[in-house]
Amino acid sequence: MSESEPMTVLEHLIELRRRLVKAVLALVIATIISLMFTRRFLALLTAPMGDNLPQAISPTETIVIYFKVALIGGLVLAMPVIVYQLIRFIIPGLLPHERRYLSFIVPAASLLFATGVAFAYYVMLPAAIPFLLGFMSDIIRQQWTIEKYISLVTGLLFWVGVIFETPLIVAFLAYLGVVSPGMLWKNFRYAIVIIAIIAAVATPTPDPINMSLLMLPLVLLYLLSILLALLVYRRRRSATDTASHE
């Protein structure tokens, strides 16, 4: 069937099932591959702790964490395929000019997410983990479990990566006409307050230094969001003017 022809509800469900099967198959294969590198992944994740290795307090905890990290690694490896299958599913419902945006959105989303993960790992964790380990260490002995530590680190890496997707989300809202560059700039002061709250929640430590480490890139991302919204707004307005003249 041609992509220009409308699909029935049953055809949409069949297509959805087909894409889901391919996405799950990619996840399974990627997880199997990830199993060969899980020990290295764990070494990277625990590196910020230095010589203070986490401990396991149950007989099966290390096994559970091993396969959990393998699954996370598999998800990261399979993400391009999963995103591709999602795009192939929604393409029939897009207009021709909207499909062209996908060639920019997918690489940009991957790059922003990877940048956020790298920022959290190389900037936030080296500052946060020593602070947490040294906090009141003269009267409290820090003995973290591997389950709690991996949950903290992977959660931080994931959510900072998601936060770095903000410019694309704002650009999409600008394309829909929900926000405008002028509105974003006018509410810059309120955005700073919201960014401070997000940084306070996302940062694993209560000190202002680590909070500032996350606030600075968030402010830059907000300014980038205004720039992208301006570009999208002008592009959308130009397309509307062209259509009206025709």
LODOSE-120951 format. One line per field, with one value per residue: residue in one letter; z negated, y negated, x negated of N, C-alpha, C in turn. Coordinates in Angstrom, 3 decimals. Layout:
! LODOSE-120951
aa	(A  ...)
n.zz	(Z  ...)
n.yy	(Y  ...)
n.xx	(X  ...)
ca.zz	(Z  ...)
ca.yy	(Y  ...)
ca.xx	(X  ...)
c.zz	(Z  ...)
c.yy	(Y  ...)
c.xx	(X  ...)
This chain:
! LODOSE-120951
aa	(M  S  E  S  E  P  M  T  V  L  E  H  L  I  E  L  R  R  R  L  V  K  A  V  L  A  L  V  I  A  T  I  I  S  L  M  F  T  R  R  F  L  A  L  L  T  A  P  M  G  D  N  L  P  Q  A  I  S  P  T  E  T  I  V  I  Y  F  K  V  A  L  I  G  G  L  V  L  A  M  P  V  I  V  Y  Q  L  I  R  F  I  I  P  G  L  L  P  H  E  R  R  Y  L  S  F  I  V  P  A  A  S  L  L  F  A  T  G  V  A  F  A  Y  Y  V  M  L  P  A  A  I  P  F  L  L  G  F  M  S  D  I  I  R  Q  Q  W  T  I  E  K  Y  I  S  L  V  T  G  L  L  F  W  V  G  V  I  F  E  T  P  L  I  V  A  F  L  A  Y  L  G  V  V  S  P  G  M  L  W  K  N  F  R  Y  A  I  V  I  I  A  I  I  A  A  V  A  T  P  T  P  D  P  I  N  M  S  L  L  M  L  P  L  V  L  L  Y  L  L  S  I  L  L  A  L  L  V  Y  R  R  R  R  S  A  T  D  T  A  S  H  E)
n.zz	(0.000  0.790  -0.818  -0.694  -0.718  -2.854  -5.937  -7.388  -10.669  -11.527  -9.898  -10.888  -13.467  -12.837  -11.623  -13.809  -15.546  -14.030  -14.000  -16.742  -17.295  -15.858  -17.218  -19.816  -19.217  -18.379  -20.814  -22.355  -20.983  -21.203  -23.972  -24.486  -23.226  -24.847  -27.218  -27.019  -27.595  -30.040  -32.479  -32.050  -31.766  -34.370  -35.752  -34.779  -35.746  -38.500  -38.855  -39.702  -42.477  -43.327  -45.464  -47.187  -47.061  -46.214  -48.107  -48.268  -49.725  -49.669  -48.574  -45.808  -44.743  -43.236  -40.863  -39.931  -39.541  -37.605  -35.317  -35.102  -34.439  -32.034  -30.566  -30.479  -29.032  -26.664  -25.912  -25.338  -23.173  -21.354  -20.911  -18.559  -16.595  -17.733  -17.802  -15.053  -14.201  -15.468  -14.116  -11.495  -11.891  -12.418  -10.177  -7.933  -8.762  -8.537  -6.905  -3.718  -4.002  -6.719  -7.129  -6.347  -8.471  -10.166  -9.476  -10.710  -13.375  -14.581  -14.605  -16.079  -18.509  -19.479  -19.739  -21.630  -23.853  -24.325  -24.905  -27.277  -28.962  -28.953  -30.147  -32.707  -33.612  -33.398  -34.594  -36.648  -38.301  -39.203  -40.948  -42.679  -43.881  -45.507  -47.335  -48.611  -49.711  -51.502  -53.249  -56.548  -57.220  -59.349  -61.499  -60.519  -58.823  -55.492  -53.594  -50.830  -49.055  -46.107  -44.597  -45.322  -44.610  -41.805  -40.904  -41.611  -40.004  -37.310  -37.112  -37.383  -35.116  -33.073  -33.425  -33.272  -30.659  -29.400  -30.156  -28.662  -26.228  -26.000  -24.176  -21.690  -22.368  -22.978  -20.475  -19.007  -20.258  -19.541  -16.817  -16.765  -17.563  -20.197  -21.891  -21.651  -20.418  -21.552  -23.829  -25.290  -25.825  -27.257  -29.580  -30.828  -33.367  -35.052  -34.059  -34.960  -37.676  -37.579  -36.417  -38.463  -40.395  -39.090  -38.870  -41.576  -42.289  -40.547  -41.083  -42.954  -45.352  -48.105  -48.022  -46.895  -44.876  -43.212  -42.338  -40.866  -38.809  -37.219  -36.692  -35.034  -32.357  -31.821  -31.664  -29.395  -27.579  -27.594  -26.400  -23.909  -23.173  -22.786  -20.542  -18.628  -18.618  -17.517  -14.925  -13.979  -14.217  -12.370  -10.036  -9.926  -9.709  -7.259  -5.554  -5.870  -4.800  -2.169  -1.356  -1.565  0.449  2.651)
n.yy	(1.203  -2.241  -5.040  -7.326  -6.624  -6.328  -4.469  -1.726  -1.134  1.473  2.051  0.189  1.258  3.737  2.851  1.519  3.687  5.086  3.268  3.120  5.728  5.850  3.873  4.964  7.301  6.169  5.069  7.373  8.652  6.623  6.543  9.045  8.697  6.643  7.975  9.010  6.896  5.947  6.057  4.138  1.902  1.735  1.197  -1.353  -2.759  -2.589  -3.861  -6.656  -6.363  -5.747  -4.224  -3.329  -0.869  0.281  2.362  5.640  6.825  8.973  12.394  12.659  10.155  9.056  10.485  9.711  6.950  7.103  8.120  6.132  3.855  4.815  4.929  2.206  1.246  2.647  1.439  -1.141  -0.613  0.412  -1.704  -3.471  -1.791  -1.336  -3.934  -4.390  -2.500  -3.554  -5.978  -5.070  -4.079  -6.342  -7.919  -7.582  -9.198  -11.784  -14.942  -15.708  -17.825  -17.741  -15.319  -15.785  -17.057  -15.020  -14.044  -15.792  -15.848  -13.272  -12.696  -14.984  -14.662  -12.335  -13.239  -15.332  -13.909  -12.140  -14.026  -15.092  -12.823  -12.399  -14.802  -14.525  -12.319  -12.985  -15.476  -16.040  -13.678  -13.223  -15.361  -15.095  -12.470  -12.188  -14.231  -13.233  -10.897  -11.959  -13.453  -14.104  -12.076  -11.672  -10.811  -9.027  -5.988  -5.432  -3.096  -1.981  -0.183  1.834  1.936  -0.357  -2.333  -1.985  -2.446  -5.145  -6.351  -5.553  -6.564  -9.308  -9.787  -9.160  -10.989  -13.491  -13.337  -13.318  -15.853  -17.428  -17.323  -19.404  -21.739  -20.646  -19.862  -22.325  -23.549  -21.944  -22.569  -25.237  -24.936  -23.895  -26.115  -26.620  -27.886  -30.888  -32.674  -35.259  -35.017  -33.134  -34.533  -36.696  -35.472  -34.750  -35.199  -33.759  -31.281  -30.845  -30.429  -28.044  -26.395  -26.378  -24.943  -22.472  -21.751  -21.522  -19.321  -17.311  -17.138  -15.091  -15.924  -18.291  -20.635  -23.986  -24.196  -21.871  -22.026  -24.369  -23.521  -22.065  -23.941  -25.928  -24.750  -24.231  -26.755  -27.686  -25.854  -26.658  -29.177  -28.319  -27.010  -29.154  -30.280  -28.187  -28.063  -30.554  -30.231  -28.151  -29.402  -31.517  -30.033  -28.676  -30.819  -31.865  -29.760  -29.830  -32.374  -31.964  -29.990  -31.426  -33.331  -31.796)
n.xx	(-0.838  -0.448  -2.082  -0.646  1.980  4.810  4.812  6.593  8.075  7.480  5.299  3.486  3.105  1.949  -0.385  -1.528  -1.987  -3.872  -6.028  -6.572  -7.387  -9.791  -11.221  -11.389  -12.806  -15.225  -16.008  -16.405  -18.555  -20.495  -20.781  -21.890  -24.349  -25.257  -25.694  -28.232  -29.825  -29.148  -30.544  -32.533  -30.914  -29.863  -32.201  -32.780  -30.564  -30.881  -33.261  -33.374  -33.298  -35.793  -38.101  -36.191  -34.344  -31.054  -28.754  -27.229  -24.278  -22.656  -22.302  -21.708  -21.973  -24.130  -23.909  -21.393  -21.835  -23.829  -22.468  -20.584  -22.079  -23.065  -20.695  -20.024  -22.211  -21.725  -19.332  -20.210  -21.934  -20.088  -18.444  -18.580  -17.404  -14.891  -13.843  -13.825  -11.909  -9.666  -9.445  -8.970  -6.467  -4.887  -5.226  -3.375  -1.258  -2.126  -2.648  -4.238  -6.200  -6.539  -7.761  -10.335  -11.496  -12.218  -14.702  -16.342  -15.488  -15.829  -18.751  -19.493  -18.106  -19.312  -21.956  -21.698  -20.725  -22.857  -24.812  -23.801  -23.944  -26.734  -27.546  -26.421  -27.866  -30.629  -30.864  -28.887  -28.711  -31.474  -31.672  -29.517  -29.500  -31.947  -31.319  -29.007  -30.058  -31.886  -30.381  -29.702  -31.449  -33.112  -31.675  -29.872  -29.938  -30.188  -28.569  -27.548  -25.032  -25.223  -22.928  -21.416  -23.244  -23.670  -21.077  -20.811  -22.843  -22.270  -19.689  -20.195  -21.848  -20.030  -17.838  -19.072  -19.937  -17.429  -16.496  -18.186  -16.994  -15.301  -15.444  -14.522  -11.935  -10.768  -11.037  -9.299  -6.869  -6.761  -6.444  -3.870  -2.570  -2.089  -3.879  -5.870  -8.770  -8.931  -7.303  -8.746  -11.121  -10.129  -9.278  -11.594  -12.687  -10.989  -11.526  -14.117  -13.668  -12.181  -14.094  -15.983  -14.561  -14.259  -16.962  -17.590  -16.041  -16.948  -19.667  -21.805  -22.897  -22.688  -24.143  -24.994  -26.927  -27.039  -24.439  -24.546  -26.189  -24.482  -22.527  -23.671  -24.161  -21.460  -20.305  -21.645  -20.618  -17.967  -18.189  -19.087  -16.792  -15.053  -16.240  -15.933  -13.151  -12.615  -13.652  -12.001  -9.534  -9.761  -10.109  -7.693  -5.926  -6.757  -6.062  -3.297  -2.674  -3.465  -1.651  0.731  0.456  0.560)
ca.zz	(0.000  0.861  -2.052  -0.516  -0.929  -4.277  -6.472  -8.289  -12.054  -11.597  -9.276  -11.854  -14.546  -12.286  -11.443  -15.150  -16.033  -13.272  -14.466  -18.115  -17.245  -15.413  -18.289  -20.894  -18.720  -18.439  -22.227  -22.809  -20.379  -21.790  -25.362  -24.430  -22.946  -26.029  -28.272  -26.873  -28.049  -31.276  -33.509  -31.768  -32.092  -35.827  -36.176  -34.468  -36.617  -39.878  -38.868  -40.534  -43.900  -43.647  -46.188  -48.023  -46.267  -46.822  -48.612  -48.054  -51.025  -49.475  -47.735  -44.368  -44.365  -42.168  -39.621  -39.490  -39.038  -36.375  -34.208  -34.990  -33.669  -30.671  -29.910  -30.210  -27.910  -25.469  -25.529  -24.717  -21.868  -20.459  -20.795  -17.169  -15.898  -18.326  -17.303  -13.622  -14.067  -15.854  -13.021  -10.380  -12.212  -12.375  -8.903  -7.082  -9.218  -8.413  -5.605  -3.109  -4.575  -8.100  -7.108  -6.171  -9.781  -10.860  -9.194  -11.675  -14.743  -15.131  -15.010  -17.117  -19.767  -19.932  -20.144  -22.868  -24.943  -24.600  -25.551  -28.649  -29.700  -29.122  -31.120  -34.035  -34.025  -33.492  -35.351  -37.863  -39.195  -39.924  -42.017  -43.617  -44.632  -46.628  -48.353  -49.380  -50.487  -52.569  -54.129  -57.908  -57.242  -60.612  -62.487  -59.838  -57.832  -54.265  -52.984  -49.895  -48.356  -44.663  -44.029  -45.539  -43.875  -40.373  -40.681  -41.672  -38.873  -36.049  -37.124  -37.124  -33.716  -32.202  -33.527  -32.729  -29.213  -28.998  -30.325  -27.556  -25.048  -26.100  -22.969  -20.680  -22.839  -22.804  -19.038  -18.580  -20.752  -18.705  -15.525  -16.964  -17.897  -21.630  -22.453  -20.667  -20.939  -22.409  -25.103  -26.013  -26.311  -28.244  -30.823  -31.139  -34.822  -35.643  -33.621  -35.857  -38.916  -37.285  -36.209  -39.790  -41.047  -38.408  -39.263  -42.971  -42.357  -39.787  -41.663  -44.091  -46.560  -48.438  -48.037  -45.767  -43.806  -42.281  -41.768  -39.848  -37.682  -36.347  -36.302  -33.939  -31.037  -31.620  -31.191  -28.003  -26.794  -27.452  -25.382  -22.638  -22.876  -22.227  -19.182  -17.772  -18.491  -16.579  -13.582  -13.613  -14.083  -11.095  -8.971  -9.901  -9.200  -5.841  -4.858  -5.876  -3.833  -0.818  -1.074  -1.404  1.731  3.698)
ca.yy	(0.000  -3.502  -5.832  -8.412  -6.111  -6.196  -3.111  -1.424  -0.911  2.790  1.953  -0.521  2.188  4.718  2.155  1.285  4.959  5.390  2.392  3.495  6.986  5.519  3.123  5.909  8.172  5.383  4.949  8.671  8.848  5.637  6.934  10.168  8.101  5.854  8.885  9.219  5.696  5.479  5.846  2.844  0.876  1.611  0.537  -2.776  -3.351  -2.661  -4.599  -7.866  -6.048  -5.550  -2.983  -2.971  -0.006  0.586  3.724  6.371  7.307  10.166  13.350  12.518  8.740  8.799  11.063  8.839  5.712  7.434  8.198  4.828  3.008  5.364  4.504  0.768  1.130  3.106  0.418  -2.238  -0.149  0.639  -2.909  -3.935  -0.927  -1.575  -5.234  -4.226  -1.801  -4.516  -6.941  -4.383  -3.904  -7.603  -8.605  -7.678  -10.250  -13.090  -15.594  -15.617  -18.756  -17.351  -14.182  -16.275  -17.431  -13.839  -13.902  -16.653  -15.584  -12.038  -12.885  -16.014  -14.076  -11.408  -14.022  -16.042  -12.941  -11.688  -15.137  -15.151  -11.690  -12.674  -15.888  -13.982  -11.381  -13.575  -16.730  -15.994  -12.567  -13.433  -16.350  -14.682  -11.253  -12.475  -15.032  -12.345  -9.984  -12.678  -14.179  -13.565  -10.813  -11.530  -10.134  -8.011  -5.223  -5.268  -1.774  -1.952  1.073  1.704  1.697  -1.762  -3.182  -1.891  -3.131  -6.583  -6.789  -5.390  -7.520  -10.638  -9.844  -9.154  -12.199  -14.623  -13.184  -13.761  -17.310  -18.049  -17.307  -20.560  -22.567  -20.014  -19.915  -23.707  -23.778  -21.273  -23.380  -26.441  -24.529  -23.757  -27.412  -26.681  -28.915  -31.753  -33.189  -36.415  -34.556  -32.487  -35.566  -37.506  -34.700  -34.244  -35.242  -32.629  -30.073  -30.673  -29.839  -26.651  -25.694  -26.178  -23.861  -21.231  -21.439  -21.092  -17.978  -16.354  -17.004  -14.158  -16.536  -19.538  -21.805  -24.887  -24.063  -20.853  -22.558  -25.346  -22.785  -21.680  -25.129  -26.650  -24.222  -24.355  -28.123  -27.721  -25.098  -27.501  -30.180  -27.593  -26.747  -30.390  -30.416  -27.214  -28.487  -31.676  -29.684  -27.420  -30.385  -32.208  -29.055  -28.420  -32.023  -31.955  -28.771  -30.314  -33.477  -31.385  -29.303  -32.426  -33.995  -30.864)
ca.xx	(0.000  -1.191  -2.021  0.314  3.318  5.123  4.838  7.698  7.665  6.874  3.976  2.636  2.764  1.017  -1.653  -2.072  -2.515  -5.077  -7.102  -6.900  -8.144  -11.143  -11.874  -11.704  -13.868  -16.465  -16.379  -16.923  -19.875  -21.406  -21.039  -22.836  -25.658  -25.647  -26.151  -29.672  -30.541  -28.511  -31.564  -33.155  -29.921  -29.821  -33.442  -32.624  -29.546  -31.385  -34.529  -33.345  -33.440  -37.191  -38.401  -35.051  -33.488  -29.751  -28.640  -25.980  -23.806  -21.837  -23.040  -21.450  -21.975  -25.095  -23.379  -20.300  -22.434  -24.550  -21.516  -19.935  -23.000  -23.083  -19.452  -20.148  -23.143  -21.018  -18.364  -20.963  -22.398  -18.950  -17.625  -18.405  -16.447  -13.580  -13.387  -13.542  -10.630  -8.636  -9.306  -8.338  -5.050  -4.145  -5.435  -2.178  -0.349  -2.767  -2.668  -5.577  -7.173  -6.796  -8.676  -11.698  -12.031  -12.712  -16.130  -17.039  -15.066  -16.399  -20.152  -19.589  -17.648  -20.352  -23.119  -21.389  -20.637  -24.218  -25.510  -23.326  -24.518  -28.158  -27.675  -26.137  -28.911  -31.963  -30.855  -28.084  -29.065  -32.740  -31.497  -28.475  -29.809  -32.860  -30.626  -28.136  -30.890  -32.584  -29.459  -29.640  -32.188  -33.829  -30.824  -29.053  -30.678  -29.399  -28.617  -26.429  -24.775  -25.352  -21.590  -21.077  -24.177  -23.390  -19.795  -21.093  -23.659  -21.537  -18.580  -20.748  -22.269  -18.849  -17.018  -19.828  -19.837  -16.082  -16.423  -18.909  -16.117  -14.401  -15.348  -13.681  -10.553  -10.310  -10.913  -8.070  -5.750  -6.732  -5.880  -2.437  -2.011  -1.787  -4.765  -6.519  -10.052  -8.684  -6.769  -9.838  -12.037  -9.419  -9.174  -12.937  -12.891  -10.272  -12.227  -15.263  -13.147  -11.836  -15.365  -16.579  -13.810  -14.635  -18.334  -17.584  -15.452  -17.761  -21.006  -21.768  -23.445  -21.995  -25.018  -24.747  -27.922  -26.552  -23.212  -24.947  -26.752  -23.372  -21.763  -24.328  -23.782  -20.016  -20.065  -22.109  -19.644  -16.772  -18.506  -19.079  -15.385  -14.497  -16.776  -15.254  -11.756  -12.613  -13.843  -10.787  -8.447  -9.942  -9.873  -6.252  -5.275  -7.077  -5.247  -1.915  -2.578  -3.552  -0.399  1.797  0.277  0.960)
c.zz	(0.000  -0.428  -1.942  -0.740  -2.424  -4.706  -7.382  -9.700  -12.194  -11.004  -10.178  -12.969  -14.071  -12.119  -12.788  -15.713  -15.330  -13.749  -15.887  -18.151  -16.847  -16.506  -19.433  -20.475  -18.760  -19.876  -22.747  -22.274  -21.004  -23.229  -25.418  -24.155  -24.169  -27.151  -28.216  -27.410  -29.391  -32.379  -33.321  -32.096  -33.595  -36.363  -35.910  -35.429  -38.052  -39.991  -39.719  -42.027  -44.307  -44.313  -47.063  -47.210  -46.964  -47.239  -48.243  -49.383  -50.894  -48.493  -46.230  -43.872  -43.213  -40.832  -39.051  -38.878  -37.722  -35.181  -34.028  -34.156  -32.227  -29.901  -29.564  -29.040  -26.601  -24.968  -24.830  -23.312  -20.871  -20.199  -19.365  -16.393  -16.420  -17.827  -15.821  -13.416  -14.453  -14.730  -11.832  -10.625  -12.045  -11.041  -8.036  -7.499  -9.100  -7.004  -5.038  -3.733  -6.029  -8.162  -6.987  -7.508  -10.499  -10.645  -10.119  -13.115  -15.336  -15.497  -16.134  -18.476  -20.341  -20.461  -21.473  -24.054  -25.331  -25.297  -27.010  -29.508  -29.971  -30.159  -32.536  -34.522  -34.289  -34.353  -36.684  -38.825  -39.904  -41.034  -43.097  -44.491  -45.762  -47.728  -49.233  -50.251  -51.680  -53.552  -55.466  -58.030  -58.544  -61.677  -61.871  -58.780  -56.625  -53.683  -52.086  -49.292  -46.850  -44.017  -44.147  -44.698  -42.377  -40.038  -40.676  -40.409  -37.558  -35.967  -36.806  -35.657  -32.784  -32.239  -33.070  -31.206  -28.681  -29.090  -29.174  -26.243  -25.001  -24.830  -21.889  -21.083  -22.639  -21.325  -18.499  -19.030  -19.947  -17.333  -15.616  -17.286  -19.362  -22.310  -21.310  -21.258  -21.888  -23.781  -25.943  -26.593  -27.407  -29.598  -31.248  -32.653  -35.502  -35.259  -34.518  -37.162  -38.704  -37.093  -37.549  -40.528  -40.432  -38.811  -40.699  -43.112  -41.700  -40.393  -42.892  -45.387  -46.832  -48.347  -46.786  -44.616  -42.761  -41.609  -40.651  -38.612  -36.701  -35.860  -35.083  -32.568  -30.775  -31.131  -29.730  -27.096  -26.581  -26.396  -23.990  -22.211  -22.259  -20.790  -18.217  -17.553  -17.503  -15.141  -13.092  -13.365  -12.745  -9.923  -8.813  -9.325  -7.709  -5.028  -4.787  -4.869  -2.398  -0.410  -0.830  -0.059  2.901  3.742)
c.yy	(-1.245  -4.279  -6.953  -7.955  -5.960  -4.736  -2.935  -1.202  0.440  2.769  1.208  0.416  3.247  4.095  1.896  2.564  5.308  4.555  2.748  4.775  6.711  4.776  4.050  6.846  7.451  5.249  6.246  8.897  7.895  5.989  8.103  9.656  7.346  6.731  9.107  8.043  5.178  5.215  4.507  1.703  0.644  0.914  -0.961  -3.446  -3.510  -3.443  -5.870  -7.604  -5.858  -4.207  -2.514  -2.132  0.244  2.047  4.324  6.978  8.485  11.094  13.134  11.079  8.452  9.346  10.177  7.555  5.961  7.442  6.887  3.874  3.495  4.926  3.019  0.529  1.571  2.097  -0.751  -1.838  -0.013  -0.616  -3.429  -3.109  -1.172  -2.896  -5.144  -3.540  -2.715  -5.507  -6.304  -4.170  -5.198  -8.331  -8.672  -8.776  -11.652  -13.633  -15.547  -16.558  -18.430  -16.181  -14.637  -16.663  -16.243  -13.644  -14.777  -16.235  -14.374  -12.197  -13.909  -15.466  -13.143  -12.171  -14.735  -15.079  -12.451  -12.773  -15.256  -14.039  -11.920  -13.768  -15.365  -13.096  -12.072  -14.846  -16.579  -14.901  -12.768  -14.463  -15.845  -13.500  -11.506  -13.302  -14.139  -11.393  -10.679  -13.383  -13.445  -12.236  -10.601  -10.823  -9.053  -7.319  -4.946  -3.876  -1.624  -0.560  0.818  1.390  0.227  -2.673  -3.166  -2.585  -4.644  -7.060  -6.693  -6.345  -8.926  -10.786  -9.951  -10.486  -13.439  -14.551  -13.649  -15.277  -18.022  -18.019  -18.528  -21.400  -21.965  -20.041  -21.307  -24.026  -23.135  -22.058  -24.670  -26.133  -24.390  -25.084  -27.566  -27.758  -29.728  -32.259  -34.367  -36.004  -33.906  -33.516  -36.416  -36.806  -34.108  -34.201  -34.057  -31.308  -29.790  -30.015  -28.354  -25.821  -25.413  -25.028  -22.511  -20.800  -20.932  -19.667  -16.948  -16.127  -16.101  -14.728  -17.860  -20.788  -22.653  -24.732  -23.057  -21.293  -23.547  -24.669  -22.350  -22.893  -25.824  -26.063  -24.305  -25.750  -28.252  -26.961  -25.896  -28.573  -29.540  -27.286  -27.974  -30.576  -29.452  -27.584  -29.645  -31.183  -28.963  -28.377  -31.112  -31.280  -28.793  -29.612  -32.195  -30.979  -29.203  -31.437  -32.960  -30.720  -30.303  -33.143  -33.097  -30.792)
c.xx	(-0.868  -1.018  -1.016  1.738  3.578  5.201  6.041  7.161  6.961  5.468  2.996  2.180  1.761  -0.368  -2.330  -2.685  -3.822  -6.265  -7.531  -7.732  -9.590  -11.909  -12.290  -12.833  -15.225  -16.950  -16.989  -18.338  -20.896  -21.751  -22.017  -24.253  -26.173  -26.169  -27.658  -30.487  -30.011  -29.521  -32.264  -32.197  -29.861  -31.065  -33.369  -31.652  -30.043  -32.685  -34.475  -33.503  -34.896  -37.433  -37.249  -34.054  -32.149  -29.687  -27.293  -25.555  -22.843  -22.543  -22.874  -21.562  -22.933  -24.596  -22.278  -20.855  -23.159  -23.601  -20.743  -20.787  -23.084  -21.840  -19.494  -21.090  -22.511  -20.008  -19.047  -21.418  -21.251  -18.134  -17.503  -17.385  -15.031  -13.005  -13.027  -12.189  -9.466  -8.364  -8.597  -6.846  -4.260  -4.279  -4.173  -1.209  -0.916  -2.632  -4.086  -6.603  -7.484  -7.778  -10.132  -12.334  -12.660  -14.204  -16.970  -16.741  -15.771  -17.874  -20.295  -19.172  -18.701  -21.564  -22.875  -21.332  -22.034  -25.029  -25.101  -23.896  -26.008  -28.384  -27.450  -27.275  -30.237  -32.014  -30.126  -28.527  -30.409  -32.650  -30.540  -28.896  -30.809  -32.197  -29.761  -28.949  -31.553  -31.676  -29.313  -30.383  -32.954  -33.000  -29.937  -29.899  -29.771  -29.625  -27.389  -26.265  -24.844  -23.996  -21.200  -21.967  -23.876  -22.075  -19.985  -21.801  -22.893  -20.341  -19.055  -21.151  -21.069  -18.119  -17.760  -19.833  -18.489  -15.958  -17.113  -18.123  -15.202  -14.332  -14.457  -12.206  -9.978  -10.122  -9.637  -6.843  -5.620  -6.134  -4.367  -1.766  -1.658  -2.616  -5.346  -7.833  -9.870  -8.191  -7.872  -10.795  -11.398  -9.365  -10.516  -13.173  -12.209  -10.948  -13.428  -14.826  -12.830  -13.098  -16.041  -15.882  -14.189  -16.036  -18.401  -17.047  -16.375  -19.132  -20.961  -22.307  -22.739  -22.854  -24.804  -25.732  -27.457  -25.254  -23.532  -25.532  -25.674  -22.596  -22.356  -23.989  -22.287  -19.644  -20.491  -21.151  -18.359  -17.003  -18.554  -17.654  -14.716  -14.957  -16.089  -13.798  -11.632  -12.749  -12.593  -9.632  -8.547  -9.670  -8.385  -5.505  -5.536  -6.240  -3.795  -1.709  -2.613  -2.253  0.739  1.701  0.660  2.464)
